[in-house]
Structure formats: structure tokens, C-alpha cells
Amino acid sequence: MNRTFSEHAVLLAPRGRDAEIATSMLREARIESDVARSLAEFVEKLSDGAAFALMTDEALRGADLRGLDAFLKAQQEWSDFPFILLTEHGGGIERNPAAGRYFELLGNVTFLERPFHPTTLISIARAALRARRRQYEARARLQEIREGEQQLRIALAAGKLGAWSFDVASMQLEASDDCKSHYGRAPGDPFSYDDLITSVHDEDRAMMQEKVRNALATGEDYDVEYRCVWPDRSLHWVQVRGRPALDAAGRALGMTGVSQEITGRKTAEETLRNFTVELEQRVEERTREYGEAMAQLHEAQKLETLGRLTGGVAHDFNNLLTPIVGSLDLVRRRITDERLQHLVDGALQSSERARTLVARLLAFARRQNLETLPVDVVALIAGIAELIQRSIGPTITLVLALDERVPAAMVDPHQLELALLNLAINARDAMPKGGRLSVAVDLVAVGARDASLHQGAYVRISVADCGEGMDADTLARAVEPFYSTKGIGKGTGLGLSMVHGLAAQSGGRLTLRSTPGEGTTAEIWLPAAATAAVLHEHHFDPAMVEAPPMHILLVDDEETVRASTAAMLEEMGHRVTQADSGQKALGAIRSEPFDIVVTDYLMPAMSGLELAAEARKVRIDLPILMITGFADLAEDTATHVMRLPKPFRVAELARAIRDVALVSRLAS
């Protein structure tokens, strides 16, 4: 198995334009790829090093898969190579049992039915890349452990060996000069079997003789350590190994073997037992760390799979919500009938709840838009303490232990407030008869042995209750989306998922400890900021902002989203020209002037950022607003585009248009 840290993909799609299209999509996501022309070349490229593979099912049908099978079987225990398999309609393992053969062959495989949305492919590819990076980290940890074990074996095997042989019939012992020296004898000194027995320490003699008898009777290897007394009365340790020689009937004729003086080793072992860093404990600790690293890897892979599914659903749901929210908002502004207004208001409230639900899903999947900045966590918690107390009620005592010396943490302040409120409400529900909720903040350091975090300083926020607690099974599933122990209608099961996603996307982690009947402690670990905290205020005014009529170019490959957005813009009094692709938009930009370009981010062939870059070549000062339902939008500082997350209401779109126009005027 290769030892590279490759982060590129290997593609095998021998028919049509699948390879060309997939390569283009991956390139847009800034993932390098290499196309193989045959299965043999595919296996060769995998052996040279790759992060993941993307292949079509027809490339496997009827092919000689022995080379691929050999590659997979040759993987070391740290490796679980990820595959993405493109299948035809109905080709997924759920609807086509024949796909099970590929699952058995490939193991870590994600099935993707064609046709597929580019967003889905990019999401799965990035998930596979992240999973492979974690495998590389596990490999490094495993290698470190094995090197330590190898050094230990070398140290134990070092030393001078003596040769000996023993004849059963004559009871004669032949010992080399080195062997004699292990018993304190000079090379010319006689050394019989009786001399050997006499030199063994009184407390070890019976044990030694019993092992000799057992080896001669059973034919098993002879391996013993015992103390011996030298002629000068000094005490020493000897290790003796031997193998019986048997005749045709299985009777022992004698034994031959080697001896080694191990007094130094025994002395060192005794010395080490007097210290708190003992050698055996170090080996056990390394083994435990390896087990923990593998457990963390498997847990991360499970959550990565859930996040991949959740993020894809949430992204598509955002595209569905955008025209719903926008259209309802437009209808609400046009009707005067009170009953109809009430009905539309109810629909808008449900849409807002759906938008909140999607935001939590994206938080779990680590695909929400975060405004990460240095935040004074102590001041933030103190500022919302009254809100937390109102949320948990008068029967629960809120206790704060905030170390004001703690530096700022890198996090989105508003999302952190929501996360803390989620934890507080969970604690309230776990203490129906009242109790104590403790919130503490301190600074912790993470070393290189912690595989789940980068080395450095972290701000730790601990939220502890004395409630009902969770058993091991519940605790293991606590951060899974939609998993809840509350009754129907009493929770979405997304609170802890959202907190987990926020911590992970911020570069930290969420840890949970719980004991039934004793309570639960949740810890949010956030990277400490290198700079001082900054003040951050954000106010949203739901009223429509006024802006002069403009000619706007609207670009989106989703017809329903594009039509809804165009209706909103026209409601504001703007003139709208629509384009369903980046190429058509470029043609329009070259032929007529526009005040603003409003474009979706993820589109086939040309993304919104690529369109922005090309449009600026035509007109360098062209204002551009990027609409996206995805948080992991590729950064491109050269384009200087403002963003508006999906879904949005009319007022939010109007404010974004106003802000883009204002920034453009100030820049010019």
C-alpha cells in the first residue's frame, strides 16, 4: 500500500463524456483528478496514491477485477479507500440487489445515480476527501505506535547469547564460553548439569526443573527466566530458551538452545516500576491511544456520512423554499382581505420555521454560512445570562463560572448564542423538578496526541446539569439529526446536531459526558483567537428598503427559483433580464449595460464565481450579488462579490440589492 498523502481523485469512466464532465465538476470544486483509460491503469494509479476514486458501474461489468481486489486486500488496517460509483437509473443498492456485488468488492463505496446534480457530486467528493485525510492521520498515529513497539523489541533482544546443548541419556551438558559466563564461570572452568542446577537460586530451582521436565515430556519449547548465584555469591538473572530434539517415536533425545544474562534488563524493569512513567504503561497507553484514534475515525466517518446526506437534503430544500418564501411574501404584500392575510401569515410563519429547520440541518452538516470572528465568550455569556435564566425557569438555578482572563474565541457569535440556548433548554427538559445549571469558561491546551483537534489553545465552554442523564446507547446517538428522546411534538432532535456542527465548522468540537441519574455535561471547544475580540452588531429590519429602479441581470439554472426571484425584483420596480447559464449571461453583459448582476453560485459548466470573474473582464466595476444555498462556497478574493443565503424574503433581497449598489458607488 502506498505511503503518500495524495489528495487527488482517480477517475475511470470509459464511455461517453462522463470522465470529462466529472473532471470539470471536480476542478470547479478545486479537487485535482487523474483519468485512467483502463481498469489496469486505474489500479496502477490507485497504487501510486490517491484520495478517492470515481468510477462508473459499466467499467466493472464483465471486467477482470482481480487486480482491483488485490489492491483492496493489500490495504493496511488504517486504510478504508473511498469509492464513488456512478450507476444508471435504479442502480443504487437499495433498488438493485446486483449492486451488492460492488459493495462487497469495494467496501467503502457511495452510490450515485445518474443523472445527478453537480452539487451532490461535489458534496460526496469533498466528504470522501475529508474521510481520506482522517485515514492519513490515523496512519501517522499507527506508525508512531509501531515504531515505539519496534524500539522496545530491539532493546529486549539486544545482548550477548550463549549456546548450550543437553543430552538426556548421559545427562551431559555442553556449554559455550559465553553461556558459562552467564553463570559466573571462566571459559576453562568445568560446568556440568549438576553445576547448573546447583547455581540456580533456591527459590527458583523447582520451577526451573519443572519447566525442563515439561519440555522433554511434551516437546514444547523451553523458555524460562530465573535467578542464579555466581561463585562469588553475587546474584544474577538468566534467560534460557531451548527446543527438544525428538526421535521417531516422539521421545526426547535432548535439547539445544541459547542463554542470555538479563540482569541489566531485570534491574531496569525494577527501577522503572518505581517511577510513574513505567515502560509497560507506556505501551498500554500507546495501544489505548491507537484504539481511541480508530474509534474516533469510525465515529467521524459515520457522522460524515450522515452529514453528507443531511447537507444535500438541506441544500435542495433551500432551493425549494426560496420560491415558496418569495412568492408568499409577494402575495402578502398585494392582498387586502383580512382572512387571506391571516392564512398567508400562517404560511409565512411555517416557512420561517422550515428555514430555521434547514439552518439546523446545515449546521449539523457543517455547511451553514458562518460569520467567524474573535468573540469575547465571557462577555457574550454574561450578556445572555438573563435570557438563559428566563428560558430555564425559576426552579433551576443558573451558576456562572467565567474566567475573565480567557482570550477571545473564533466563532460566529449569533450561532454560539443559539447553541448555548439549545444546551440550556435541553438541560431544562432533563430537570423537570428543578435543579442547577452550571456554565463555565476556561482555557485548555491541546497537544499532538489529540487526533480530533489541531495542536494549540482552545476556549472551553462547559454546560452541566444535574438532571436525568443519558445511558451509553443514547449518548452515542445524541448528536445524530432527528434523534430525540423527547415525546412527539416536543423536539426536532436537531439541537445537539446544530451545536455539534457549529463546533466542528468553527475548528473545534463538541464533547458529551453523561451518567443516568447524575446529569449531563456538554463542552464546546473553540479555537482561541490570536487577536482581541471585536464588537459585532447585526440588526435586521423586515421593512422593505427603497432603492431607485435598476436594470438587473438575473442568472440561475433553476427555473422556479429564477422566476420567483425575478418576480420579487420586478415588485421592487426593477427591470429584469433573465439567463439560465453563465455563458448566456456573459453574452448579455457584452451586449447591453446592467446596473447589477444577481447570480446563483452553483451552476453547471460555469459557477457564479467564475461568471463574476469573466464579467469583471468586460466591466471591472460591475456590481455582483451571489445567491447561494451552500455554505462551503469557494473563496475568490479577486471577484469581491456580496452574498445572500437562500431562502430569502422580499425585504432581505431588497436590502442586499441596496447594499451591493451602495458598496459599488462608494468604491467608485
C-alpha positions in Angstrom: 0.0 0.0 0.0 1.4 3.4 -0.9 2.6 5.8 1.8 1.7 9.0 0.0 -0.6 11.8 1.3 -2.2 12.3 -2.1 -5.4 14.4 -2.2 -6.4 13.9 -5.9 -9.0 11.7 -7.3 -8.6 8.9 -9.9 -11.5 8.6 -12.5 -12.5 5.5 -14.6 -15.3 6.2 -17.0 -14.6 4.6 -20.3 -17.8 5.5 -22.1 -19.2 8.9 -23.3 -18.3 12.2 -21.6 -18.7 11.1 -18.0 -14.9 11.4 -17.3 -14.8 14.9 -18.9 -17.8 16.1 -17.1 -16.8 14.7 -13.7 -13.3 16.2 -14.1 -14.8 19.6 -14.9 -17.0 19.5 -11.8 -14.2 18.4 -9.5 -12.0 21.1 -10.9 -14.7 23.7 -10.1 -14.5 22.4 -6.5 -10.7 22.7 -6.6 -10.2 18.9 -6.4 -7.5 17.7 -8.8 -8.2 14.5 -10.7 -6.5 11.9 -12.9 -8.3 9.9 -15.6 -7.4 6.3 -16.2 -8.0 4.7 -19.7 -8.4 1.1 -18.5 -9.1 -0.8 -15.3 -5.4 -1.9 -15.1 -4.2 1.7 -15.4 -6.9 2.6 -12.8 -5.5 0.1 -10.3 -1.9 1.3 -11.0 -2.8 4.9 -10.4 -4.6 4.0 -7.1 -1.5 2.1 -6.0 0.6 5.2 -6.7 -1.5 7.2 -4.3 -5.0 8.8 -4.4 -7.5 10.3 -2.0 -10.6 8.6 -3.6 -11.8 7.1 -6.8 -14.8 7.9 -9.0 -15.9 5.2 -11.5 -18.9 4.1 -13.5 -20.6 0.7 -13.0 -20.2 -0.2 -16.6 -16.4 -0.1 -16.1 -16.8 -3.0 -13.7 -19.2 -5.1 -15.7 -17.6 -8.2 -17.1 -14.1 -6.9 -16.2 -11.2 -8.8 -14.6 -11.4 -7.5 -11.1 -8.6 -9.5 -9.6 -6.2 -6.5 -9.8 -8.7 -4.2 -8.0 -9.4 -6.9 -5.5 -5.7 -7.4 -4.8 -5.3 -3.6 -4.3 -8.1 -3.5 -1.7 -6.9 -6.6 0.1 -3.4 -5.1 0.3 -4.7 -2.1 2.3 -3.3 -1.7 5.7 -5.6 -1.6 8.7 -5.7 2.3 8.7 -6.9 2.4 5.2 -10.6 2.2 4.0 -10.2 3.6 0.5 -13.3 5.5 -0.6 -15.1 4.9 -3.9 -17.9 6.9 -5.6 -19.7 4.6 -8.1 -21.9 6.2 -10.8 -24.9 4.0 -11.6 -27.7 4.0 -14.1 -31.3 4.7 -13.1 -32.3 2.2 -10.4 -28.7 1.2 -10.0 -28.5 2.0 -6.3 -28.0 -0.8 -3.8 -31.5 -0.1 -2.3 -33.3 -0.8 -5.6 -30.9 -3.1 -7.3 -29.6 -6.1 -5.4 -27.0 -6.8 -8.0 -25.2 -3.6 -6.8 -24.4 -5.6 -3.7 -21.6 -7.3 -5.5 -19.9 -3.9 -5.9 -20.5 -3.1 -2.3 -18.8 -6.4 -1.2 -15.9 -5.7 -3.6 -15.3 -2.1 -2.9 -16.4 -1.8 0.8 -16.3 1.9 1.4 -18.5 2.9 -1.6 -21.1 5.6 -2.2 -23.6 5.0 -5.0 -24.7 8.0 -7.1 -27.4 7.5 -9.6 -27.2 9.3 -13.0 -28.3 11.9 -13.8 -27.1 13.7 -10.7 -26.9 17.3 -9.6 -23.3 18.8 -9.6 -23.9 19.9 -6.0 -24.4 16.3 -5.0 -21.2 15.0 -6.7 -19.1 17.8 -5.2 -20.6 17.2 -1.8 -19.8 13.5 -1.9 -16.3 14.1 -3.3 -15.4 16.5 -0.5 -16.8 14.1 2.1 -14.6 11.3 0.6 -11.5 13.7 0.6 -12.2 14.6 4.3 -12.5 10.9 5.2 -9.2 10.1 3.4 -7.4 12.9 5.3 -8.6 11.4 8.6 -7.2 8.0 7.5 -3.9 9.6 6.8 -3.9 11.0 10.3 -4.7 7.5 11.7 -1.9 6.1 9.6 0.6 8.5 11.2 -0.6 7.7 14.7 -0.4 3.9 14.0 3.1 4.3 12.6 4.2 6.2 15.7 2.9 3.4 17.9 4.6 0.7 15.8 7.9 2.4 15.8 7.8 2.6 19.6 7.0 -1.1 19.8 9.8 -1.9 17.4 12.3 0.0 19.5 11.1 -1.9 22.6 11.6 -5.3 20.8 15.1 -4.2 19.7 16.0 -3.2 23.2 14.8 -6.5 24.7 16.6 -8.6 22.0 19.9 -6.8 22.4 22.7 -8.7 24.3 25.3 -11.5 24.0 23.9 -15.0 23.6 25.5 -18.2 24.8 25.0 -21.7 23.2 24.3 -24.9 25.0 23.1 -28.5 24.4 21.9 -31.2 26.8 21.9 -35.0 26.2 19.1 -36.8 28.1 20.7 -40.3 28.0 24.0 -39.2 29.5 22.7 -36.2 31.4 25.7 -34.3 29.9 25.6 -30.5 29.4 27.8 -28.8 26.8 28.1 -25.0 27.3 29.9 -22.4 25.3 32.2 -19.9 26.9 29.6 -17.2 26.6 27.0 -19.5 28.3 29.4 -20.2 31.1 30.0 -16.5 31.7 26.3 -16.1 32.3 26.8 -18.3 35.4 30.0 -16.6 36.5 32.3 -19.3 35.1 35.5 -18.8 33.2 36.0 -20.3 29.7 38.1 -23.2 31.0 36.0 -24.0 34.1 34.1 -27.3 34.2 30.3 -26.7 34.1 28.1 -29.8 34.3 24.3 -30.2 34.5 24.7 -30.6 38.3 26.7 -27.4 38.5 23.9 -25.7 36.6 21.2 -27.0 39.0 23.3 -26.0 42.0 23.8 -22.5 40.7 20.1 -21.8 40.4 18.6 -19.8 43.3 16.9 -22.0 45.9 13.6 -20.2 45.3 13.7 -20.7 41.5 15.2 -24.2 41.3 11.9 -26.2 41.5 10.3 -24.0 38.9 13.2 -24.4 36.5 13.3 -28.2 36.8 9.6 -28.4 36.3 9.9 -26.5 33.0 12.7 -28.8 31.9 10.6 -31.9 32.6 7.6 -30.4 30.8 9.6 -29.5 27.7 11.1 -33.0 27.5 7.8 -34.7 28.1 5.7 -32.6 25.7 8.2 -31.5 23.1 7.2 -27.9 23.7 9.8 -25.1 23.6 11.7 -24.4 26.8 11.6 -20.8 27.9 12.4 -19.7 31.4 13.9 -16.8 33.4 15.4 -17.4 36.8 18.0 -16.1 39.3 21.4 -17.8 39.7 24.1 -17.4 42.3 27.7 -17.0 41.0 30.7 -18.5 42.8 31.4 -15.0 44.2 27.9 -15.2 45.8 26.6 -12.3 43.6 23.0 -12.6 42.3 22.2 -12.5 38.6 19.3 -13.2 36.2 19.5 -15.6 33.2 17.0 -16.2 30.4 17.2 -19.6 28.8 15.5 -20.8 25.6 15.6 -24.2 24.1 13.9 -26.7 21.8 13.8 -30.5 22.5 15.1 -33.0 19.9 12.8 -36.0 19.5 13.2 -39.4 18.0 10.8 -41.2 15.6 8.7 -42.3 18.5 8.4 -38.8 19.9 10.8 -39.4 22.8 13.1 -36.6 23.8 16.8 -37.1 23.0 18.0 -33.8 24.4 17.7 -30.1 24.0 19.7 -27.3 22.4 19.3 -23.6 22.9 20.7 -20.3 23.9 21.2 -18.4 27.2 21.4 -14.7 27.9 22.2 -12.8 31.0 19.3 -10.4 31.7 20.4 -8.9 35.0 20.6 -5.4 33.5 17.1 -5.7 32.0 15.6 -7.0 35.2 17.3 -4.2 37.2 16.0 -1.7 34.7 12.5 -3.2 34.9 12.6 -3.0 38.7 13.8 0.6 38.5 11.0 1.5 36.1 8.4 0.1 38.4 9.4 2.7 40.9 8.6 5.5 38.5 5.1 6.8 37.4 6.1 6.6 33.7 6.6 2.9 33.5 7.6 1.1 30.3 4.6 -1.3 30.3 2.2 1.6 31.0 3.6 3.5 28.0 3.0 0.5 25.7 -0.5 0.2 27.1 -1.1 3.9 26.7 0.0 3.9 23.1 -2.2 0.9 22.4 -5.2 2.7 24.0 -4.5 5.8 22.0 -4.5 3.8 18.8 -7.8 2.3 19.8 -9.2 5.7 20.6 -7.9 7.1 17.3 -9.6 4.3 15.3 -12.8 4.7 17.3 -12.7 8.5 16.6 -12.1 7.8 12.9 -15.0 5.4 12.7 -17.3 7.8 14.5 -16.2 10.7 12.3 -16.9 8.5 9.2 -20.4 7.7 10.4 -21.1 11.4 11.2 -19.6 12.4 7.8 -22.0 10.0 6.0 -24.9 11.5 8.0 -23.7 15.0 7.3 -23.3 14.3 3.6 -26.9 13.1 3.4 -28.3 15.9 5.6 -26.4 18.6 3.8 -27.5 17.5 0.4 -31.2 17.4 1.5 -30.9 20.7 3.2 -29.3 22.4 0.1 -32.1 21.0 -2.2 -34.7 22.0 0.4 -33.3 25.6 0.4 -33.8 25.7 -3.4 -37.4 24.6 -2.9 -38.1 27.1 -0.1 -36.7 30.1 -2.0 -39.6 30.4 -4.5 -42.1 29.5 -1.7 -41.0 32.1 0.7 -40.6 34.7 -2.0 -44.0 34.1 -3.6 -45.8 34.1 -0.3 -44.1 37.4 0.6 -45.2 38.9 -2.7 -48.8 37.7 -2.3 -48.9 39.0 1.3 -48.0 42.5 0.0 -50.7 42.5 -2.6 -53.8 41.2 -0.8 -56.1 43.3 1.4 -58.6 40.7 2.6 -58.0 40.1 6.3 -58.8 36.4 6.2 -56.5 35.8 3.3 -53.8 37.9 5.0 -54.1 35.7 8.1 -53.8 32.5 6.0 -50.7 33.8 4.2 -49.2 35.0 7.5 -49.6 31.4 8.8 -47.9 30.0 5.7 -45.0 32.5 6.1 -44.6 31.5 9.7 -44.4 27.9 8.7 -41.9 28.8 6.0 -39.7 30.6 8.6 -39.9 27.5 10.8 -38.8 25.4 7.8 -35.9 27.9 7.1 -34.8 27.5 10.8 -35.0 23.8 10.4 -32.8 23.8 7.3 -30.4 26.1 9.0 -30.0 23.5 11.8 -29.5 20.7 9.2 -26.8 22.8 7.5 -25.2 23.4 10.9 -25.0 19.7 11.6 -23.6 19.1 8.1 -21.1 21.9 8.7 -22.4 23.8 5.6 -24.0 26.8 7.2 -22.8 30.4 6.4 -20.8 31.4 9.5 -19.5 34.9 10.3 -16.5 33.8 12.2 -14.7 36.4 14.2 -12.8 36.9 17.5 -15.6 36.8 20.2 -15.3 37.6 23.9 -17.1 34.4 25.0 -17.2 35.5 28.7 -18.9 38.8 27.8 -21.3 37.0 25.4 -22.4 34.5 28.1 -22.8 37.3 30.7 -24.9 39.2 28.2 -27.4 36.4 27.6 -27.4 35.1 31.2 -30.8 36.8 31.8 -32.2 35.2 28.7 -30.9 31.8 29.7 -32.5 32.2 33.1 -35.8 33.1 31.6 -35.6 30.1 29.3 -34.9 27.5 32.0 -37.4 28.9 34.5 -37.3 29.9 38.3 -37.0 26.3 39.5 -33.5 26.0 38.1 -30.5 27.9 39.5 -28.1 29.3 36.9 -24.5 29.3 38.1 -21.7 31.0 36.1 -18.0 30.4 36.5 -16.4 32.6 33.9 -12.7 33.2 33.8 -12.2 36.7 32.5 -8.6 36.0 31.6 -9.7 33.7 28.8 -8.9 35.1 25.4 -11.4 35.6 22.6 -12.5 32.5 20.6 -13.1 32.2 16.8 -16.8 31.6 16.3 -20.0 33.1 14.9 -21.4 35.0 17.9 -25.1 34.6 16.9 -24.8 30.9 16.2 -22.9 30.5 19.6 -25.8 32.2 21.4 -28.3 29.8 19.7 -26.1 26.8 20.6 -25.9 27.9 24.3 -29.7 28.4 24.4 -30.2 24.9 22.8 -28.0 23.4 25.6 -29.8 25.3 28.3 -33.3 24.2 27.0 -32.0 20.6 26.9 -30.9 20.9 30.5 -34.2 22.4 31.5 -36.1 19.4 30.0 -33.7 17.0 31.8 -34.6 18.6 35.2 -38.4 18.7 35.3 -38.3 19.1 39.1 -35.7 21.8 39.0 -32.0 21.8 39.8 -28.8 23.5 39.0 -27.3 24.6 35.6 -23.6 25.4 35.6 -21.9 27.3 32.8 -18.1 27.7 32.9 -15.5 29.0 30.6 -11.7 28.2 30.8 -8.7 27.9 28.5 -7.2 24.4 27.7 -4.2 23.4 25.6 -4.4 20.5 23.1 -1.2 18.5 22.3 -0.2 16.5 19.3 -1.7 13.3 20.7 -5.2 14.5 20.3 -6.2 13.4 16.8 -9.6 15.2 16.8 -8.2 18.7 17.1 -5.2 20.7 15.9 -2.5 21.5 18.4 -2.9 24.8 20.2 -5.1 26.7 22.7 -8.9 26.3 22.9 -11.6 28.1 24.8 -13.8 25.5 26.5 -17.4 26.3 27.4 -18.9 23.7 29.8 -22.7 23.5 30.3 -23.5 21.0 33.1 -26.9 19.9 34.6 -27.9 17.6 37.4 -30.8 16.0 35.5 -31.8 12.6 34.3 -28.7 11.9 32.3 -28.3 9.5 29.3 -27.3 5.9 29.0 -24.5 4.8 26.8 -26.7 4.0 23.8 -28.5 7.4 23.9 -25.2 9.2 24.4 -23.7 7.5 21.4 -26.6 8.8 19.1 -27.1 12.1 20.8 -25.7 14.3 18.0 -27.4 12.4 15.2 -30.0 14.6 13.3 -33.7 13.9 14.2 -32.7 11.6 17.1 -34.6 12.7 20.2 -35.8 11.1 23.5 -38.5 13.7 23.9 -42.1 12.9 23.1 -43.8 13.6 19.8 -44.1 17.3 19.1 -41.7 18.2 21.9 -38.4 18.5 19.9 -36.9 18.2 16.4 -33.9 16.2 17.5 -31.7 18.9 15.9 -30.5 20.9 18.9 -27.3 18.9 19.7 -26.8 18.3 16.0 -26.7 22.1 15.4 -24.2 22.5 18.3 -22.0 19.7 17.0 -22.0 21.2 13.5 -21.2 24.7 14.8 -18.2 23.5 16.9 -16.8 21.3 14.1 -17.2 24.0 11.4 -15.5 26.5 13.7 -12.5 24.2 14.0 -13.4 22.8 17.4 -15.6 20.0 18.7 -18.5 19.1 21.0 -17.9 16.5 23.7 -20.7 15.0 25.8 -20.4 13.1 29.2 -23.5 11.7 30.9 -24.5 9.3 33.6 -28.1 8.2 34.2 -29.5 9.9 37.3 -26.5 12.2 37.7 -26.7 14.6 34.8 -25.0 15.6 31.6 -22.0 17.9 30.8 -21.7 19.3 27.3 -18.4 21.0 26.3 -17.9 23.3 23.3 -14.2 23.6 22.3 -13.4 26.6 20.1 -10.0 27.7 18.8 -8.6 30.6 20.8 -8.2 33.8 18.7 -4.8 35.3 18.0 -6.3 38.9 18.2 -8.5 40.7 20.7 -12.3 40.4 20.5 -14.2 42.7 18.2 -17.7 44.1 18.7 -20.3 42.8 16.4 -23.8 44.1 16.0 -26.3 42.9 13.4 -29.8 44.3 13.1 -32.4 43.2 10.6 -35.2 45.5 9.6 -38.0 43.4 8.0 -39.4 46.5 6.2 -38.8 46.9 2.5 -35.9 49.3 1.8 -36.3 51.8 -1.0 -33.9 51.8 -4.0 -34.0 53.5 -7.4 -35.2 51.3 -10.3 -32.3 49.5 -11.9 -31.7 47.1 -14.8 -30.7 43.8 -13.3 -29.4 40.6 -14.9 -30.7 37.6 -13.1 -28.8 34.3 -13.6 -30.0 30.9 -12.2 -30.2 27.4 -13.8 -33.3 26.5 -11.6 -36.3 27.9 -13.4 -38.6 28.1 -10.4 -36.1 29.9 -8.3 -35.2 32.2 -11.1 -38.9 33.0 -11.8 -39.7 33.7 -8.1 -36.6 35.9 -7.7 -37.5 37.8 -10.9 -41.0 38.5 -9.6 -39.6 39.9 -6.3 -37.2 42.2 -8.2 -40.0 43.4 -10.5 -42.2 44.0 -7.5 -39.4 46.4 -6.3 -39.7 48.3 -9.6 -36.6 46.9 -11.2 -36.3 45.8 -14.9 -35.1 42.2 -15.0 -33.3 40.3 -17.8 -33.1 36.5 -17.1 -30.4 34.0 -18.1 -30.3 30.3 -17.3 -26.5 29.8 -17.6 -23.2 31.6 -17.1 -22.4 31.6 -20.9 -25.8 33.2 -21.8 -25.2 35.8 -19.0 -21.8 36.7 -20.4 -23.3 37.3 -23.8 -25.9 39.6 -22.3 -23.3 41.5 -20.4 -21.3 42.1 -23.6 -24.3 43.3 -25.5 -26.0 45.7 -23.0 -25.3 47.6 -19.8 -26.7 46.3 -16.5 -26.7 48.1 -13.1 -26.3 44.8 -11.1 -25.8 41.1 -11.8 -27.6 38.7 -9.4 -26.4 35.1 -9.9 -26.7 31.7 -8.3 -23.4 30.2 -7.2 -23.5 26.5 -8.1 -24.5 26.1 -11.8 -23.4 23.5 -14.5 -20.3 24.4 -16.7 -19.7 27.8 -15.1 -20.2 28.7 -11.4 -21.3 32.0 -10.2 -17.8 32.9 -9.1 -16.4 32.1 -12.5 -19.1 34.2 -14.1 -18.2 37.1 -11.8 -14.5 36.8 -12.8 -15.3 36.8 -16.5 -17.9 39.6 -16.2 -15.3 41.8 -14.5 -13.1 41.4 -17.5 -15.9 43.0 -19.6 -16.7 45.6 -17.0 -14.4 45.9 -14.0 -16.8 47.9 -11.7 -19.9 45.7 -12.4 -21.8 45.1 -9.0 -22.5 41.4 -8.4 -24.7 39.7 -5.8 -24.1 36.0 -5.3 -27.1 33.9 -4.1 -26.3 30.5 -2.6 -27.8 27.7 -0.6 -24.4 26.2 0.2 -22.0 27.5 2.8 -18.8 25.9 1.5 -18.7 28.5 -1.3 -15.2 28.6 -2.7 -13.4 31.8 -1.8 -12.1 34.1 -4.5 -11.0 37.5 -3.2 -10.4 38.7 -6.7 -14.2 38.8 -7.5 -15.3 40.8 -4.5 -18.9 39.6 -4.5 -21.5 40.0 -1.8 -23.6 37.0 -0.8 -27.3 36.4 0.0 -28.2 33.0 1.5 -31.2 31.0 0.3 -34.1 31.1 1.1 -34.8 34.9 1.4 -37.8 37.2 1.7 -38.5 40.2 -0.4 -37.1 42.6 2.2 -33.9 40.7 2.5 -33.4 40.7 -1.2 -34.2 44.4 -1.4 -31.7 45.2 1.3 -29.0 43.1 -0.4 -29.6 44.9 -3.7 -29.4 48.2 -1.9 -26.1 47.2 -0.2 -24.5 46.0 -3.4 -25.4 49.2 -5.2 -24.2 51.3 -2.2 -20.8 49.5 -2.0 -20.3 49.9 -5.7 -20.9 53.6 -5.5 -18.5 54.0 -2.6 -15.9 52.0 -4.4 -16.1 54.1 -7.5 
